[in-house]
Each structure stands twice: as structure tokens, then as C-alpha cells.
Amino acid sequence: MEHWEYLKPDGFRFVWDDALFPPGLDTFLIASAPELKAHTRICDLGSGAGLLSMILFQRQPDIYITGLEILPEAVKLANQCAEENQLTDRFHTIQADIRDINSRDLWGGPPFCPPFDLAVSNPPYYPASGRALSKDEKKRVARAEYAGNLSDFIRAAAKILRVGGKFCLVHKPERLTDLLCRLREHDLEPKRLRCVCRDSYAAPSLILLEARRGGKPGILIDRPLILYQPDGSPTSEFNQIYFREDIKKPYNRG
């Protein structure tokens, strides 16, 4: 069953289906991470039904996004979402395996083709074996590395980004070493790391990482993103991520 929802009152609409992986916190978190400027050309690797892309449009409408998604059901929903929000001239999703990113027949014309200014991804977190996962094939693909592992996503980002372009992704803290090593192997220099914690006492549950193609060594460790205050209420920044408060300016890294 399809579900259509608004990101905020009078904002863009997104769609999700019970048969696919449902919307999650991690998608909203990674969408809040990159700095977005007008006319930025973005590729969403493993884009699902387009939620991450729609959040980026809600933050900065004057951008261009190409989604790459392997599941045809999700591609159909994402392109319906582009039509619903009158974004077909700026948002297009292609059915593709990120492992075949060099295919000549994959890309359309500008602005929906490499090189991109920014790549974003909420990739599968877990190896394809060694963990109890959903029996549903579509949900397994979203959650585990059945249709591309961490190296595949990083390799794809490196191939489609311009020199100086950025790659932002969300992942689990226990994969941090893998992330840093794989990024450098593909000339994507880790530049910014931020841990996501439920509260000020909790260990990180997710990490947000930004890398730059051809960047110089040196990484900035941001203050943690805290989701809940001591009384259990959401923090102001968490509210902003979910558009419960107006986002007046990007997160200040200073």
C-alpha cells in the first residue's frame, strides 16, 4: 500500500510503500548534513523511493538530483514523486545497479549526468551474511549488502564526482574503519565526521561522514548531534531536521 505524506505543511510530498523499506531517521539525518547551494548537481546512490532527494529539495529547491536505484518498484515511486511535486525538470531517477555505473547507456543528458558536485547515500549497513535479516528480498536489499557493498558505493561516488566534489553518507559506527580506509583507496579524503547520539549520555548510534574527491588530508570532528534533551523532548536541531522548526541557517561548524 502506498502512503503519501508532506515533509512540512505546504511543503513537498514524498511517498513510501509497505512493500519497500519504510522511511527512517537515518535518511533525514544524512539529508541535513551537506551544505546546499543553488544549482548544485547531486547524485543519490541507492535512492529508494526518493525520500532523501525530496528532503534535499525541501532544504534547497534550486538543485538538480539524479537518483540511482536497483528496485524498479522504488524507481517508479520516485518518478511519481517528481511528477507530484512538479520537479521532473530537476529530479530524475534511473533504474540501475551502482556496480554498473560506467555503462554508456545509464546516464541521460545534462544536468542528470556526471560529473556531479555532490553524491549522497544512505547505503545498506550490514554484510549480506552473518546477521538475521528480513526474509523479504526488497527489504534485505535496502538493509544489507546484497546489491552492492560499502566499497561499491564508495567506488561509484568516486567515479561520478568532479574533482573537489563531496560525498556525504550515513553509516554505523562499527564500520568507521572500513569507511575511512575505503574512501582513501578511491581518492575520497575524509573531511568531516559527526556522531549521532540519542542523548548526551549515549554512545553514537550512527555517524555522518563527508569526504572530498582529491581533498587534502585533515578531518574535522564535529560536536555530536544530540537527538533528545534530558527530559526526553527532541532537541532544537532534531526538530529542524524533521522540519518541525524553520531552518534559518545551516549548522555552524565553528
Summary of the structure (lengths in Angstrom):
residues: 254
radius of gyration: 17.2
end to end distance: 44.5
largest distance: 54.3
contacts: 800
relative contact order: 0.13
helix: 27%
strand: 27%
